[in-house]
Structures are given as C-alpha cells and as structure tokens.
Amino acid sequence: MQHRIIVLGAGYTGASAAGRLAKRLRGEDVAITLVNAEPDFVERVRMHQLAAGQDLTPRPLSEMFAGTGVEVRLAKVTGVDVERRTVAVADANGPGELGYDTLVYALGSGWNAEGVPGAAEHAYEIAGRAGALRLRERLARLDAGQSVVVVGGGLTGVEIATEIAEARPDLDVALAARDALGDWLSPKGRAHLRKVFGRLGITAHEHAAVTGVEADRVTTADGQAIPAAVTVWTTGFAVHPIAQATALEVTGTGQIVVDGTLRSVSHPDVYAVGDAAMVMGPGDKPLRMSCASGVPGAWQAADAIAARLTGGKLPNGTIRYFNQCISLGRKEGLIQFVTADDRAVGAALTGRLAAVYKELVCKAAAWGVANPTLGMPTRRRRVTQRAAARSSVKAPA
C-alpha cells in the first residue's frame, strides 16, 4: 500500500514541502496530496504590491505541480483529528474526509487585530490575497488628499506604506508605530528609511500605540486622534486556529511545538512548517514568522520525512537568518544584514540596488517553490515498511 502524505496549505512552506517530498520518494510508494483552498499559489511577499494596484502573474497550482506526482486538492480544511489521522475538508461537492499516514501542517497565519476595538470592523489587512484585493478596491475609490494610516512599524507596515505613497502621491499617507521608526535596523538602515519616508511624504507617528479604530480615524494610547479614511492593520500575525482545537501540543499562541526536524513533539506522524510551527533557532530563540525561515524549515521537514520513511540519515541543520529584505516602493529598497539570530549588524544595502536585490529574492522564492531541490539532481528512494512503521512511533525522551 502507498504511504499517504497529506500537506495542508500551499503557501511557500506547504508547496515547498510537497514538491520536495515528491523529489525524494518513489511515486509508487507514496501518495502525496496538497490541500489548498485557492487554485493559485499566492506570493504573499508581494501582497503590498497587489494592494497598491499592481497586477501579479497568476501561478496556478495545477501547472506548478503538473507531472510531479503531487495531487492538488482544492478544498478548505475544516478540522484535523490527530488521533484518527484524518483531515476534514469542504469543497464544491460538500464536506469530506481524508486519511493520512503522515501529515504536514502548513496552514500558516492571518492578520491579528489583537483585540483592539474597531480594528476588525474598520481596518484593512494584507495578510492574504482576499484582504489585499479588498484594500486595492478601497484605495482606488479614494479622492486626492484623503488620508491612509498604516498601523504597525514592522516590515509589512513599512512596505505597504511606501508602496501606497509611491503609487498614490496624491494621498496623505501616515504610519503609526508603537516604537521608534525602524528601531530594529542598524543606524544606516534607520537613516535610509527616514530619508525615503521624507521623500515620499509619509508622516511617521512614533511611540504611538493604536488603541482604537473608527471609520474615519485611529486613536492612540495618549489620546491622539489621527484622521484615517482608510486604516491598514499590520501589527502582526495570528496562526490558523485549527491546530489549537486538536490534541497536538501547541504554544499559547497556537503554534505547534516541534523538534529539530519540524516533527510534532506529541504526535510523531505530524510535522509543522512555516508560521504554524514553533521552531527554535540560533541562541535558542523562536524563529519569527517569515518566508526566510519557513522555506528552509519546509525543506528540513521534507528531508526528515523522506529519511524516516526510507531508513536514511536525518538532516541536522540549524535554520538561521542572513538579511532582512525590505522593498520601499518600486524604486527603493533596504537590505539589512543580520546575525544568525536576526539582530541587525552595521552593514546595509540601500537604494536602487537594494530594490533590485529584493525583487530577485521575491522571484527566487517563487522559483524555489516550483523547484524545491533548487535544480539539483535527486534520487527518489524506496519506502520500506519497517522504516514507515518506525516513523510513526514516538522516540523515547
């Protein structure tokens, strides 16, 4: 019988894991099913571009996985029963159920309103394609001189603020940051960010924690009211809630607790990758939710699954950071080089060259999903019954 591998979610990490598994294992021995609610692969790192009015190249999953041996199942995941090893789904034909021998959980994350009054009702988000398109439509209806406030001073907030300001110089764009603008960057990086904000006419409200959102304004902890015809919320991400409703061991935020091979510490037939996993990195610090750490984690999980099923050697690598790539509109960029545990160092690349660098990284990320072994020759190995049986047995503590 074929070993059934189900991958939930076809974002960067889920799609990478599915494709890499297909490259590592013989098609006669495994049935790999990739479950996703949308028919296209969504380049999440480009959602700020989509929201600002740019058109992205469609990437149908059916074409991406044609001939790979991966079956794409278009359905919404509604539940996971890790004791029965089943996944509940819903598609055009109604509810259904899929059984698995190995599960790769890659449902990712969505936006996090953090319980701020009015945020869920009035703010826009760009954590996914639907949200980005909704914001795009709203921005297109704004008249010259109207105000847009981006809440959140992290990477996503900086990128969407600069993208909107460049695409619509007739709008009054502002960013509200809980701390100082670009406080995580090096002095060179902070200086360049402020320079670009000044050139684009973006107002930075620093040390301004937003405590309320209304249809035409946001309010801050110190009582300031900032006019906002449109509020864009980018303060962070919340993981998909399904894992928290299972018997899997999860953190307080709902991330699945995994070991160094991205395997669940409570259920050995489940692996978690991307934003859904609590992965420890250099310095014993949790990796942040990012494509930069998620994709290497997906590779590591896929290689670990393949090794356990074939009796091979387990991967033994540490996921680390090298840089943070930030687009500041289409003409400017900022590449902040960092330590292995994601702390800024003095070196940074800025300007047009940094914008080209970031664009190449985005293209490489999409290419890497379609080429999960990076074009290197691979050998598909045979699954052995003994190894497959061992792979589902929890190792002794």
KOLGUGU-824947 format. One line per 4 residues: their letters; for each residue x, y, z of N, C-alpha, C. Coordinates in steps of 0.2 Angstrom, whole numbers, plus 5000, padded with zeros to 4 digits. Example, Ala and Ser with C-alpha at 12.3 -4.5 7.8 and 13.67 -1.06 7.14 Angstrom:
<recs>
AS	5066,4972,5039,5062,4978,5039,5066,4984,5039; 5064,4989,5035,5068,4995,5036,5064,5000,5039 .
</recs>
This chain:
<recs>
MQHR	5004,4994,5000,5000,5000,5000,5004,5006,5000; 5002,5012,4997,5006,5018,4997,5005,5021,5003; 5011,5024,5005,5011,5029,5012,5007,5035,5010; 5002,5037,5013,4998,5043,5012,5001,5049,5016 .
IIVL	5003,5054,5012,5006,5060,5015,5001,5066,5012; 4999,5069,5017,4994,5075,5016,4998,5081,5018; 4998,5086,5014,5001,5093,5016,4995,5098,5016; 4994,5101,5021,4989,5106,5022,4991,5113,5021 .
GAGY	4989,5116,5016,4991,5123,5014,4997,5123,5009; 4996,5127,5003,5000,5128,4998,5003,5135,4997; 5005,5137,5003,5009,5144,5003,5016,5142,5002; 5021,5146,5003,5028,5145,5002,5030,5138,5005 .
TGAS	5028,5137,5012,5031,5131,5015,5028,5125,5013; 5021,5125,5013,5017,5119,5011,5019,5117,5004; 5019,5121,4999,5020,5119,4992,5028,5117,4992; 5032,5120,4995,5039,5118,4995,5040,5111,4998 .
AAGR	5037,5110,5003,5037,5103,5007,5034,5098,5002; 5029,5099,4999,5025,5094,4995,5030,5092,4989; 5032,5097,4986,5037,5096,4980,5043,5093,4981; 5046,5095,4987,5052,5091,4989,5051,5084,4991 .
LAKR	5046,5082,4994,5044,5076,4995,5043,5071,4989; 5040,5074,4984,5039,5071,4978,5046,5070,4974; 5051,5074,4976,5058,5073,4973,5062,5068,4976; 5060,5067,4983,5064,5062,4987,5061,5055,4987 .
LRGE	5055,5054,4986,5052,5047,4987,5049,5045,4980; 5049,5038,4979,5046,5035,4973,5039,5036,4973; 5036,5037,4967,5029,5038,4967,5025,5032,4968; 5028,5026,4967,5025,5020,4968,5023,5019,4975 .
DVAI	5027,5022,4979,5027,5020,4987,5023,5026,4991; 5022,5032,4988,5019,5037,4992,5013,5040,4988; 5008,5042,4991,5003,5046,4988,5003,5053,4992; 5005,5058,4988,5006,5065,4991,5000,5069,4989 .
TLVN	4996,5072,4994,4991,5076,4992,4992,5083,4995; 4991,5088,4991,4992,5095,4993,4985,5098,4994; 4983,5100,5000,4976,5103,5000,4976,5110,5001; 4973,5114,4997,4973,5121,4997,4966,5124,4995 .
AEPD	4964,5130,4998,4958,5132,4997,4958,5136,4990; 4963,5139,4988,4964,5143,4982,4967,5139,4976; 4965,5140,4970,4968,5136,4965,4975,5139,4963; 4977,5145,4965,4984,5148,4963,4988,5148,4969 .
FVER	4995,5148,4968,5000,5149,4973,5000,5157,4974; 4999,5159,4980,4999,5166,4981,5006,5168,4984; 5009,5173,4980,5016,5176,4983,5014,5181,4988; 5014,5179,4994,5012,5183,5000,5017,5189,5001 .
VRMH	5023,5188,4999,5028,5193,5000,5027,5199,4995; 5022,5198,4991,5020,5204,4986,5013,5207,4987; 5010,5205,4993,5003,5207,4994,5003,5215,4994; 5008,5218,4996,5008,5226,4997,5008,5228,4989 .
QLAA	5011,5225,4985,5011,5227,4978,5004,5226,4975; 5001,5221,4976,4994,5219,4974,4989,5225,4977; 4990,5226,4983,4985,5231,4986,4986,5238,4983; 4992,5240,4981,4994,5246,4979,4992,5247,4971 .
GQDL	4989,5242,4968,4986,5242,4961,4990,5239,4956; 4996,5235,4958,4999,5231,4953,4996,5225,4952; 4997,5222,4946,4995,5216,4944,5000,5210,4944; 4999,5205,4948,5004,5199,4948,5003,5194,4944 .
TPRP	5008,5190,4942,5007,5185,4937,5004,5179,4940; 4998,5176,4938,4995,5170,4941,4999,5164,4940; 4999,5160,4946,5003,5154,4946,4999,5148,4948; 4995,5145,4944,4990,5140,4945,4994,5134,4948 .
LSEM	4992,5131,4954,4995,5126,4957,4995,5120,4952; 4989,5119,4948,4989,5113,4944,4995,5113,4939; 4997,5119,4937,5003,5119,4932,5009,5118,4936; 5009,5121,4942,5016,5121,4946,5017,5114,4947 .
FAGT	5012,5110,4949,5013,5103,4951,5012,5097,4946; 5011,5100,4939,5009,5095,4934,5015,5090,4933; 5014,5084,4933,5019,5079,4932,5024,5078,4937; 5023,5081,4943,5027,5079,4949,5025,5073,4953 .
GVEV	5019,5071,4952,5016,5066,4957,5012,5068,4963; 5012,5075,4963,5008,5078,4969,5001,5079,4966; 4996,5077,4970,4989,5078,4968,4987,5085,4972; 4984,5089,4968,4982,5096,4971,4974,5095,4973 .
RLAK	4972,5096,4979,4965,5095,4981,4963,5102,4983; 4958,5105,4979,4956,5111,4981,4950,5111,4986; 4951,5112,4992,4947,5112,4997,4949,5116,5003; 4944,5118,5007,4945,5121,5013,4946,5116,5019 .
VTGV	4951,5117,5023,4952,5112,5029,4948,5115,5034; 4944,5110,5037,4939,5112,5042,4941,5109,5049; 4945,5104,5049,4947,5101,5055,4952,5096,5054; 4956,5094,5060,4961,5089,5060,4959,5084,5066 .
DVER	4959,5078,5065,4959,5073,5070,4965,5069,5071; 4970,5071,5075,4976,5068,5075,4976,5061,5078; 4971,5059,5082,4970,5053,5085,4968,5048,5079; 4963,5050,5075,4961,5045,5070,4965,5046,5063 .
RTVA	4969,5051,5063,4973,5053,5057,4969,5054,5051; 4964,5059,5052,4960,5061,5047,4960,5069,5047; 4958,5071,5041,4958,5079,5040,4951,5080,5037; 4947,5084,5040,4940,5086,5037,4941,5092,5032 .
VADA	4938,5091,5027,4938,5096,5021,4931,5098,5019; 4931,5104,5015,4925,5105,5012,4927,5108,5005; 4923,5106,5000,4925,5108,4993,4918,5109,4990; 4918,5110,4983,4912,5112,4979,4907,5106,4980 .
NGPG	4909,5100,4982,4905,5094,4982,4902,5093,4989; 4904,5098,4994,4902,5097,5001,4908,5095,5005; 4906,5093,5011,4911,5090,5016,4914,5083,5014; 4920,5082,5017,4923,5076,5015,4929,5075,5020 .
ELGY	4932,5069,5020,4937,5067,5025,4943,5064,5021; 4949,5065,5023,4955,5062,5020,4959,5059,5026; 4961,5053,5024,4965,5049,5029,4972,5050,5028; 4977,5050,5033,4984,5051,5031,4988,5046,5036 .
DTLV	4994,5045,5033,4999,5041,5037,5004,5046,5040; 5006,5052,5036,5010,5057,5038,5007,5064,5036; 5006,5068,5041,5003,5075,5040,5008,5080,5040; 5008,5085,5035,5012,5091,5035,5007,5097,5036 .
YALG	5008,5100,5042,5003,5105,5043,5006,5112,5041; 5004,5115,5036,5007,5122,5034,5001,5127,5033; 4996,5127,5037,4991,5132,5036,4992,5139,5037; 4998,5140,5040,5001,5147,5041,4997,5152,5045 .
SGWN	4996,5158,5044,4994,5163,5048,4990,5168,5044; 4986,5172,5048,4982,5178,5045,4983,5184,5049; 4980,5189,5048,4981,5195,5052,4979,5195,5059; 4981,5199,5063,4980,5199,5070,4978,5205,5073 .
AEGV	4971,5206,5074,4968,5213,5076,4970,5214,5083; 4973,5209,5087,4975,5210,5094,4970,5212,5099; 4963,5211,5097,4958,5214,5101,4957,5221,5102; 4960,5225,5097,4959,5232,5098,4952,5234,5095 .
PGAA	4949,5238,5099,4942,5239,5097,4941,5243,5090; 4937,5240,5086,4936,5243,5080,4940,5241,5074; 4946,5237,5076,4951,5235,5071,4948,5230,5066; 4944,5225,5069,4941,5220,5064,4936,5223,5060 .
EHAY	4932,5228,5063,4927,5231,5059,4929,5236,5054; 4934,5240,5055,4935,5245,5051,4942,5245,5047; 4947,5241,5049,4953,5241,5046,4954,5236,5041; 4959,5237,5036,4960,5233,5031,4967,5229,5032 .
EIAG	4967,5223,5029,4974,5219,5030,4976,5216,5024; 4983,5215,5024,4986,5212,5018,4989,5205,5019; 4987,5202,5024,4990,5195,5026,4988,5190,5020; 4983,5191,5016,4982,5186,5011,4979,5190,5005 .
RAGA	4978,5186,5000,4976,5189,4993,4969,5192,4994; 4964,5189,4997,4957,5192,4998,4958,5199,5001; 4962,5200,5007,4962,5206,5010,4966,5211,5006; 4971,5209,5002,4975,5214,4998,4970,5217,4992 .
LRLR	4966,5212,4990,4961,5215,4984,4956,5219,4987; 4954,5218,4993,4949,5222,4996,4952,5229,4997; 4958,5229,5000,4961,5236,5001,4962,5239,4994; 4964,5236,4989,4966,5238,4982,4959,5242,4980 .
ERLA	4954,5239,4981,4947,5242,4978,4946,5248,4982; 4947,5248,4989,4945,5254,4993,4950,5260,4991; 4956,5258,4990,4961,5264,4988,4959,5267,4982; 4957,5263,4977,4955,5265,4970,4950,5270,4971 .
RLDA	4946,5270,4976,4940,5275,4977,4941,5281,4981; 4948,5281,4983,4949,5287,4987,4951,5293,4983; 4948,5299,4985,4950,5305,4981,4956,5308,4984; 4959,5312,4980,4966,5316,4981,4965,5319,4988 .
GQSV	4970,5319,4992,4970,5322,4999,4968,5318,5004; 4964,5313,5003,4962,5308,5008,4967,5305,5012; 4966,5303,5018,4971,5300,5022,4971,5292,5023; 4977,5290,5023,4978,5282,5024,4983,5282,5030 .
VVVG	4981,5278,5035,4985,5277,5041,4987,5269,5041; 4993,5268,5041,4996,5261,5042,4998,5260,5049; 4995,5255,5052,4996,5254,5059,5001,5248,5060; 5007,5249,5062,5012,5244,5063,5018,5246,5060 .
GGLT	5024,5246,5063,5030,5249,5061,5035,5243,5059; 5033,5237,5058,5037,5232,5056,5038,5231,5048; 5041,5226,5046,5042,5225,5039,5036,5226,5034; 5030,5223,5036,5024,5224,5032,5022,5231,5032 .
GVEI	5022,5234,5038,5019,5241,5038,5023,5246,5034; 5030,5245,5034,5034,5249,5031,5033,5248,5023; 5033,5242,5021,5032,5240,5014,5025,5243,5011; 5020,5242,5015,5014,5244,5012,5013,5252,5012 .
ATEI	5016,5255,5017,5016,5262,5017,5019,5266,5012; 5025,5263,5010,5029,5266,5005,5026,5264,4998; 5024,5258,4997,5021,5256,4991,5015,5261,4989; 5010,5262,4994,5004,5266,4993,5007,5273,4992 .
AEAR	5011,5276,4996,5014,5283,4995,5017,5284,4988; 5020,5279,4985,5023,5280,4979,5018,5279,4973; 5013,5274,4974,5008,5273,4969,5003,5279,4969; 5002,5282,4975,4997,5287,4975,5000,5293,4979 .
PDLD	5004,5297,4976,5007,5303,4979,5002,5308,4981; 4995,5307,4978,4990,5312,4980,4987,5311,4986; 4988,5305,4990,4985,5304,4996,4990,5306,5002; 4987,5307,5008,4991,5308,5014,4992,5302,5017 .
VALA	4998,5299,5017,5000,5293,5020,5003,5294,5026; 5001,5290,5031,5005,5290,5038,5006,5283,5041; 5011,5283,5045,5012,5276,5048,5012,5277,5056; 5009,5273,5060,5009,5274,5067,5012,5268,5070 .
ARDA	5018,5269,5073,5022,5264,5076,5022,5264,5083; 5022,5258,5086,5022,5258,5093,5029,5260,5096; 5034,5259,5093,5041,5261,5095,5043,5266,5090; 5050,5267,5090,5053,5272,5085,5053,5269,5078 .
LGDW	5053,5273,5073,5053,5270,5066,5059,5267,5065; 5058,5260,5063,5064,5256,5061,5069,5255,5066; 5066,5254,5073,5071,5254,5078,5075,5247,5078; 5073,5242,5074,5076,5236,5074,5082,5236,5069 .
LSPK	5082,5241,5065,5088,5242,5060,5094,5245,5063; 5099,5244,5058,5106,5247,5060,5105,5255,5059; 5110,5259,5062,5109,5266,5061,5109,5268,5053; 5113,5265,5049,5112,5266,5042,5105,5264,5039 .
GRAH	5103,5259,5041,5096,5257,5039,5091,5262,5041; 5091,5264,5047,5086,5269,5050,5086,5275,5046; 5092,5277,5045,5093,5284,5041,5090,5283,5034; 5091,5278,5031,5089,5277,5024,5081,5277,5024 .
LRKV	5078,5273,5029,5071,5273,5030,5068,5280,5031; 5071,5284,5035,5068,5290,5036,5069,5295,5030; 5074,5294,5027,5075,5298,5020,5070,5296,5015; 5068,5290,5014,5063,5288,5010,5056,5290,5012 .
FGRL	5055,5289,5018,5049,5292,5021,5048,5299,5020; 5053,5303,5020,5053,5310,5019,5052,5312,5012; 5055,5308,5007,5055,5309,5000,5048,5308,4998; 5045,5302,5001,5038,5300,4999,5032,5304,5002 .
GITA	5034,5308,5007,5029,5312,5011,5025,5308,5016; 5028,5303,5019,5025,5299,5024,5026,5302,5030; 5020,5303,5034,5021,5305,5041,5022,5299,5046; 5027,5299,5050,5028,5294,5055,5026,5296,5062 .
HEHA	5021,5293,5064,5019,5294,5071,5023,5289,5076; 5028,5291,5079,5032,5286,5083,5029,5286,5090; 5031,5280,5093,5028,5279,5100,5021,5280,5101; 5017,5278,5096,5010,5279,5095,5007,5272,5095 .
AVTG	5005,5269,5101,5001,5263,5101,4994,5264,5100; 4991,5261,5094,4984,5262,5092,4980,5258,5097; 4975,5261,5100,4971,5258,5105,4963,5258,5102; 4962,5261,5097,4955,5261,5094,4955,5263,5087 .
VEAD	4950,5260,5083,4950,5261,5076,4942,5263,5075; 4941,5269,5071,4934,5270,5069,4934,5271,5062; 4929,5272,5059,4928,5273,5052,4932,5278,5048; 4934,5283,5052,4937,5289,5049,4943,5291,5054 .
RVTT	4946,5287,5058,4951,5289,5062,4954,5283,5066; 4960,5284,5069,4963,5279,5074,4964,5284,5080; 4964,5281,5086,4966,5284,5092,4972,5280,5095; 4976,5284,5099,4982,5281,5102,4982,5281,5109 .
ADGQ	4986,5278,5112,4986,5277,5120,4986,5284,5123; 4989,5289,5120,4990,5295,5123,4984,5300,5122; 4979,5297,5118,4973,5301,5117,4973,5305,5110; 4978,5304,5106,4979,5307,5100,4974,5304,5095 .
AIPA	4971,5308,5091,4966,5306,5086,4969,5307,5079; 4971,5302,5075,4974,5303,5068,4969,5301,5063; 4967,5306,5059,4962,5305,5053,4964,5300,5049; 4959,5295,5047,4961,5290,5043,4955,5288,5039 .
AVTV	4954,5290,5032,4949,5287,5028,4950,5280,5027; 4956,5277,5027,4957,5270,5027,4963,5269,5032; 4961,5263,5036,4966,5261,5041,4969,5254,5038; 4975,5253,5038,4978,5247,5036,4982,5244,5042 .
WTTG	4980,5238,5044,4982,5235,5050,4988,5230,5049; 4994,5231,5052,4999,5226,5050,5003,5225,5056; 5000,5225,5062,5004,5224,5068,5007,5217,5070; 5005,5212,5066,5007,5205,5067,5002,5200,5064 .
FAVH	5004,5194,5065,5000,5188,5063,4998,5184,5068; 4992,5180,5067,4990,5175,5071,4989,5169,5067; 4991,5163,5070,4991,5157,5067,4984,5154,5066; 4983,5150,5061,4977,5147,5059,4974,5143,5065 .
PIAQ	4968,5144,5067,4966,5141,5074,4965,5134,5074; 4965,5130,5068,4963,5123,5068,4968,5119,5073; 4974,5120,5073,4979,5116,5077,4977,5116,5084; 4975,5122,5087,4974,5123,5094,4968,5119,5096 .
ATAL	4963,5117,5091,4957,5113,5093,4959,5106,5092; 4965,5104,5091,4967,5097,5091,4970,5095,5097; 4973,5088,5098,4976,5086,5103,4984,5087,5103; 4986,5090,5097,4993,5092,5097,4995,5097,5102 .
EVTG	5002,5096,5104,5004,5101,5109,5006,5107,5105; 5003,5113,5108,5004,5119,5105,5006,5124,5110; 5008,5130,5108,5010,5135,5112,5004,5139,5114; 5005,5144,5118,4999,5149,5120,4996,5152,5114 .
TGQI	5000,5153,5109,4998,5157,5103,4995,5152,5097; 4995,5146,5099,4993,5141,5094,4998,5138,5089; 5004,5139,5090,5009,5136,5086,5010,5129,5088; 5012,5125,5084,5013,5118,5085,5020,5117,5088 .
VVDG	5021,5114,5093,5028,5113,5096,5031,5107,5092; 5037,5108,5090,5041,5103,5086,5048,5103,5088; 5051,5097,5086,5058,5096,5087,5062,5099,5082; 5069,5097,5081,5073,5100,5076,5072,5098,5069 .
TLRS	5068,5092,5069,5066,5090,5062,5059,5093,5060; 5056,5097,5064,5050,5100,5062,5044,5095,5064; 5046,5090,5068,5041,5085,5069,5037,5086,5076; 5031,5086,5076,5027,5087,5082,5030,5083,5088 .
VSHP	5031,5086,5094,5033,5083,5100,5028,5078,5103; 5022,5079,5101,5017,5075,5104,5014,5070,5099; 5014,5071,5093,5012,5066,5088,5017,5065,5082; 5020,5060,5082,5026,5059,5078,5024,5058,5070 .
DVYA	5018,5057,5069,5016,5057,5062,5014,5064,5059; 5015,5069,5063,5013,5076,5061,5019,5080,5061; 5020,5084,5056,5025,5089,5055,5022,5096,5054; 5025,5101,5057,5023,5108,5056,5028,5112,5053 .
VGDA	5026,5116,5048,5031,5120,5045,5028,5128,5044; 5033,5132,5043,5031,5139,5042,5028,5142,5049; 5023,5147,5048,5021,5151,5053,5017,5146,5058; 5015,5141,5056,5011,5136,5061,5016,5133,5066 .
AMVM	5022,5133,5065,5027,5129,5069,5031,5134,5074; 5032,5131,5080,5036,5135,5085,5043,5132,5084; 5047,5135,5080,5054,5132,5079,5059,5136,5083; 5064,5133,5086,5069,5136,5089,5075,5137,5085 .
GPGD	5078,5143,5085,5083,5145,5080,5090,5146,5084; 5095,5149,5081,5101,5151,5085,5100,5155,5091; 5104,5153,5096,5103,5157,5103,5097,5154,5106; 5094,5149,5104,5088,5146,5107,5082,5151,5107 .
KPLR	5082,5155,5102,5076,5160,5101,5071,5157,5096; 5065,5158,5097,5060,5156,5092,5061,5160,5086; 5061,5156,5080,5061,5160,5074,5055,5164,5072; 5055,5170,5070,5050,5174,5068,5046,5171,5062 .
MSCA	5040,5173,5061,5036,5171,5056,5038,5174,5050; 5041,5171,5045,5044,5174,5039,5045,5168,5034; 5045,5170,5028,5047,5166,5022,5055,5164,5023; 5059,5168,5025,5066,5167,5026,5067,5161,5030 .
SGVP	5063,5160,5035,5065,5154,5040,5060,5148,5038; 5054,5150,5035,5049,5145,5034,5051,5140,5028; 5054,5143,5023,5056,5138,5017,5061,5133,5019; 5067,5136,5022,5072,5131,5025,5069,5126,5029 .
GAWQ	5064,5128,5034,5061,5123,5038,5057,5118,5034; 5053,5120,5029,5050,5115,5025,5054,5110,5021; 5060,5113,5019,5065,5108,5016,5067,5103,5021; 5069,5105,5027,5071,5101,5033,5066,5096,5035 .
AADA	5060,5098,5035,5054,5093,5037,5053,5088,5031; 5053,5090,5025,5053,5085,5020,5058,5080,5020; 5064,5083,5021,5070,5078,5021,5070,5073,5026; 5067,5076,5032,5067,5072,5038,5061,5066,5037 .
IAAR	5056,5068,5034,5051,5063,5032,5053,5058,5028; 5057,5060,5022,5059,5055,5017,5065,5051,5021; 5069,5053,5025,5074,5049,5028,5071,5044,5033; 5066,5046,5037,5062,5041,5041,5059,5036,5037 .
LTGG	5056,5038,5032,5052,5033,5028,5057,5028,5024; 5063,5030,5022,5067,5026,5018,5073,5023,5022; 5073,5025,5029,5079,5022,5033,5085,5026,5032; 5085,5032,5029,5091,5036,5028,5093,5040,5034 .
KLPN	5098,5045,5033,5101,5049,5038,5096,5055,5039; 5095,5057,5045,5091,5063,5046,5095,5069,5045; 5092,5074,5043,5095,5081,5042,5097,5084,5049; 5103,5087,5049,5105,5090,5055,5107,5097,5054 .
GTIR	5103,5102,5053,5105,5108,5051,5101,5113,5056; 5104,5119,5056,5101,5124,5060,5098,5130,5056; 5092,5132,5056,5089,5137,5052,5092,5144,5055; 5094,5148,5051,5097,5154,5053,5095,5160,5048 .
YFNQ	5096,5166,5050,5095,5172,5046,5101,5175,5043; 5100,5178,5037,5106,5182,5034,5105,5189,5033; 5099,5191,5031,5097,5198,5030,5089,5198,5030; 5087,5205,5031,5080,5206,5030,5079,5211,5024 .
CISL	5075,5208,5019,5074,5212,5013,5068,5216,5013; 5068,5222,5012,5063,5227,5013,5062,5231,5006; 5056,5231,5003,5055,5235,4997,5052,5241,5000; 5054,5247,4997,5052,5254,4999,5049,5257,4993 .
GRKE	5044,5254,4990,5041,5256,4984,5045,5252,4978; 5044,5254,4972,5047,5250,4966,5054,5253,4965; 5056,5259,4967,5062,5262,4966,5067,5261,4971; 5065,5260,4977,5070,5260,4983,5069,5253,4987 .
GLIQ	5075,5252,4990,5074,5246,4994,5079,5246,5000; 5079,5241,5005,5084,5241,5010,5085,5234,5012; 5091,5232,5012,5093,5225,5014,5097,5226,5020; 5094,5224,5025,5098,5225,5032,5101,5218,5033 .
FVTA	5107,5218,5034,5111,5211,5036,5111,5210,5043; 5110,5204,5045,5108,5202,5052,5113,5196,5054; 5113,5195,5061,5116,5190,5064,5112,5183,5062; 5115,5178,5064,5111,5171,5064,5104,5171,5067 .
DDRA	5104,5175,5073,5098,5175,5077,5094,5182,5075; 5095,5185,5069,5091,5190,5067,5092,5197,5070; 5098,5198,5073,5099,5205,5075,5103,5209,5070; 5101,5215,5069,5105,5220,5064,5112,5221,5065 .
VGAA	5116,5220,5060,5123,5222,5061,5124,5229,5057; 5130,5232,5057,5130,5238,5054,5129,5239,5047; 5131,5233,5043,5130,5233,5036,5123,5233,5033; 5122,5237,5028,5115,5238,5025,5116,5240,5018 .
LTGR	5112,5237,5013,5112,5239,5006,5106,5244,5005; 5107,5249,5002,5101,5254,5001,5100,5256,4994; 5095,5259,4993,5094,5262,4986,5091,5258,4981; 5093,5260,4974,5090,5256,4969,5093,5249,4968 .
LAAV	5099,5248,4970,5102,5241,4970,5099,5237,4975; 5097,5240,4981,5093,5236,4986,5086,5234,4983; 5083,5238,4979,5077,5236,4976,5077,5231,4971; 5083,5231,4967,5084,5225,4963,5085,5219,4967 .
YKEL	5089,5219,4972,5091,5213,4976,5084,5210,4979; 5080,5215,4982,5073,5212,4984,5069,5209,4979; 5069,5212,4973,5065,5209,4968,5068,5202,4966; 5074,5201,4965,5077,5195,4964,5076,5190,4969 .
VCKA	5075,5192,4975,5074,5187,4981,5066,5185,4980; 5062,5189,4979,5055,5188,4978,5054,5183,4972; 5058,5184,4966,5057,5179,4961,5060,5173,4962; 5066,5173,4966,5069,5167,4968,5065,5162,4973 .
AAWG	5061,5166,4977,5056,5162,4982,5051,5158,4978; 5048,5162,4973,5043,5158,4969,5046,5153,4965; 5052,5154,4962,5055,5149,4958,5057,5143,4962; 5059,5144,4968,5061,5139,4973,5055,5134,4975 .
VANP	5049,5137,4975,5043,5133,4976,5042,5128,4971; 5043,5130,4964,5042,5126,4959,5048,5121,4958; 5054,5123,4961,5060,5119,4960,5063,5118,4967; 5059,5114,4971,5061,5113,4978,5067,5110,4980 .
TLGM	5071,5107,4975,5078,5105,4976,5083,5109,4973; 5080,5115,4971,5085,5121,4968,5088,5118,4962; 5085,5114,4958,5088,5112,4952,5093,5106,4952; 5095,5104,4958,5100,5099,4959,5097,5092,4958 .
PTRR	5101,5088,4955,5098,5081,4954,5097,5077,4960; 5092,5073,4960,5089,5070,4966,5088,5062,4964; 5088,5058,4969,5087,5051,4969,5080,5050,4973; 5075,5047,4969,5069,5045,4973,5070,5038,4976 .
RRVT	5070,5038,4983,5071,5032,4986,5065,5028,4988; 5066,5022,4989,5060,5017,4991,5058,5018,4998; 5052,5018,4999,5049,5017,5006,5049,5010,5008; 5052,5009,5014,5052,5002,5017,5047,5002,5022 .
QRAA	5044,4996,5023,5038,4995,5028,5041,4996,5035; 5047,4994,5036,5049,4994,5043,5051,5001,5045; 5054,5005,5040,5055,5012,5041,5049,5016,5042; 5044,5015,5038,5037,5018,5038,5034,5017,5045 .
ARSS	5034,5011,5047,5031,5009,5054,5035,5013,5060; 5042,5013,5059,5046,5017,5064,5044,5024,5064; 5043,5027,5058,5042,5034,5058,5036,5037,5062; 5031,5033,5063,5025,5035,5067,5026,5033,5075 .
VKAP	5032,5030,5077,5032,5029,5084,5036,5034,5087; 5034,5037,5093,5037,5042,5096,5044,5040,5099; 5049,5043,5098,5055,5042,5101,5055,5043,5108; 5059,5039,5112,5060,5039,5119,5062,5046,5121 .
A	5060,5049,5127,5063,5055,5129,5070,5055,5131 .
</recs>
